[in-house]
Amino acid sequence: MRVRACLPLLLALACAWTCASAQQPAAPAVVALWPDGAPGAEKRHGEPEKLTDGAYVSNVHDPSLTVVPADPRHANGAAVIVVPGGGHRMLVFQNEGMLAAKTLNRVGVSAFVLKYRLARDTGSGAHYSIEGDAAADLRRAVRWVRAHARDYGIDPQRIGVMGFSAGGELVTLVADNPEPAAATPRDALDRQSGRPDFQVLVYPGPLGVPARAVQDAPPAFLVAGSRDACCMPPALGLYQQLVQAGVAAELHLYADTDHAFNMGQRGERVSLQHWPDRLSDWLADGGWLVPRAGRKPEGVPAP
């Protein structure tokens, strides 16, 4: 009798658990940039990454993109590849990756969060270089998104890159410095352009500044804290170079602010908490949030 009495309750609990499970969002899609192994890292192909505290990623040997598409109801065809920082020792994947991607989604921009090879990762980074391997991973990411633009409803001429700290160094190396001499193309992706259409640098590190190819650099948005001894000077120096070269650039330096404020949530200053709004304004003013004349975004973002 007790079992029969409890049966309705058990069925109700089972139904509630099933419904809750069905409502859980699907995990983001992850695509490998080099399915057969990155150049020079083939022997470590398939080696698991290390996740610390659910937020920090290291031991990256298979560079990838985590796809975070904008809601198709208001996606506008723009895309940004987000490059987390972490001193080239790890990736601040949540606060400087997924959080940034979701913030971009709110203004209709699809995002792709990059996991790149880490040249200073203890025990695994000795085989890699920042200028060579990590920067190559970002160029490959730009090429991949451009080649698959139609699949995600993206305009291949509105693809930007957004880098934090060490990730900002990669953005500078790719957007504001010469690309290394091209080797023999490995596949069709290598024939795509690896140059982003616009760049966003968030407290970028000093590598790559002064830049050596600012005349051809894409429009830039730069933001840093005025007390950031590491990364305010590179932001200011690069901004001055870009302006002198006639490149459209906007710089925001926040008073009494140091490094690693992420998307504004790590700080009490109201102005700092709203810096992503200034980025949204800049994207809108630059025309990046509207389709180019005569062109509408094609396709539907992949699930």
Beta strands, then each sheet from edge to edge (+ up, - down):
strand 1: 30-32
strand 2: 50-52
strand 3: 56-58
strand 4: 64-68
strand 5: 79-83
strand 6: 91-92
strand 7: 110-115
strand 8: 159-164
strand 9: 198-202
strand 10: 220-225
strand 11: 249-254
sheet 1: 1+ 4- 7+ 5+ 8+ 9+ 10+ 11+
sheet 2: 2+ 3- 6+
end
